[in-house]
Amino acid sequence: MDRSKALAALSALAHETRLDLIRLLTPQGEAGMAAGQIAETLGIAAPRLSFHLSALEQAGLLRSRKVARNVFYSVDTQGIGSTISFLLNDCCRDHPEVLAASSHRDAPPQGEVAGTANT
């Protein structure tokens, strides 16, 4: 991944709604979710949701596909992986402490469902 693509992806992720979208859609896998279902789940108005989905798609972090009258969105795992790889390998030069910290997995805080925080 080149620097400009990494910056675009990181910039897109630097917003709580867009981060919530990634957190919501990642467990959905390739099937993804319909835009209406995403809006309902996160409590986001359609125009605002469309803006955030577009930003993530342009950054290479989401994919969309149309099925009948619905648009389904799913995480572009290649885009997410490339962004993380850029940070770990290109920026941090495989620093052992950074790698050790990145392997630590945090569970969502009690009472929080992944993908529904701070909406």
C-alpha positions in Angstrom: 0.0 0.0 0.0 1.4 3.4 -0.9 1.4 6.3 1.5 -1.4 8.2 -0.1 -3.8 5.2 0.1 -2.8 4.6 3.7 -3.4 8.2 4.6 -6.9 8.1 2.9 -7.8 5.0 4.8 -6.6 6.3 8.2 -8.3 9.6 7.6 -11.6 7.7 6.8 -11.3 5.7 10.0 -10.7 8.8 12.1 -14.3 9.4 12.8 -16.4 7.7 15.4 -19.4 6.9 13.1 -17.1 5.4 10.4 -15.3 3.4 13.0 -18.6 2.1 14.3 -19.5 1.2 10.7 -16.4 -0.9 10.4 -17.0 -2.5 13.8 -20.6 -3.4 12.8 -19.9 -4.7 9.3 -16.7 -6.7 10.0 -18.5 -9.6 11.7 -21.1 -9.7 8.9 -18.5 -11.0 6.5 -19.0 -11.0 2.7 -22.8 -10.9 3.1 -22.6 -7.5 4.7 -25.7 -5.5 5.6 -28.3 -3.5 3.6 -27.9 0.2 4.0 -31.4 0.5 5.6 -30.5 -2.1 8.2 -27.2 -0.3 9.0 -29.1 3.0 9.4 -31.6 1.3 11.7 -29.0 -0.5 13.8 -26.8 2.6 14.3 -29.6 5.1 14.5 -28.2 7.2 11.6 -30.3 9.2 9.1 -29.9 8.0 5.5 -28.1 11.1 4.2 -25.6 11.1 7.0 -25.1 7.3 6.6 -24.6 7.6 2.9 -21.9 10.3 3.4 -19.9 8.0 5.8 -20.4 4.9 3.7 -19.1 6.7 0.7 -16.0 8.0 2.5 -15.1 4.4 3.6 -15.8 3.0 0.2 -13.6 5.7 -1.5 -10.8 4.9 1.0 -10.9 1.2 0.0 -12.3 0.0 3.3 -15.8 -1.0 2.2 -17.5 -2.6 -0.8 -21.0 -2.2 -2.0 -23.2 -4.3 -4.2 -26.7 -3.8 -5.4 -29.3 -6.5 -4.9 -32.7 -5.7 -6.4 -33.5 -2.3 -4.7 -31.1 -2.6 -1.8 -27.4 -1.7 -1.5 -25.4 -4.0 0.7 -22.2 -3.0 2.3 -19.4 -5.2 3.5 -15.9 -4.6 4.8 -13.1 -4.8 2.2 -10.8 -7.1 4.2 -8.0 -6.5 1.8 -8.2 -2.8 2.3 -8.3 -3.1 6.1 -5.5 -5.6 6.1 -3.3 -3.4 3.9 -3.9 -0.4 6.1 -2.9 -2.4 9.2 0.0 -3.9 7.4 1.2 -0.5 6.3 1.2 0.7 9.9 2.9 -2.3 11.4 5.5 -3.0 8.6 6.2 0.3 6.9 5.7 2.8 9.7 6.7 0.8 12.8 9.3 -1.4 11.1 8.0 -4.5 12.9 8.9 -3.0 16.3 8.5 -5.9 18.8 6.6 -3.8 21.4 4.2 -2.5 18.8 3.6 -6.0 17.4 3.1 -7.3 21.0 0.6 -4.6 21.7 -1.3 -5.2 18.5 -1.8 -8.9 19.3 -3.7 -7.9 22.4 -7.5 -8.2 21.9 -9.8 -6.0 23.9 -13.4 -7.1 24.4 -16.1 -4.4 24.1 -16.9 -2.8 27.5 -19.6 -4.4 29.5 -23.1 -3.6 28.2 -21.7 -2.5 24.8 -22.5 -4.4 21.6 -19.7 -4.2 19.1 -20.6 -1.7 16.4 -23.3 0.2 18.5 -21.2 2.4 20.7 -21.3 6.2 20.5 -24.1 6.6 18.0 
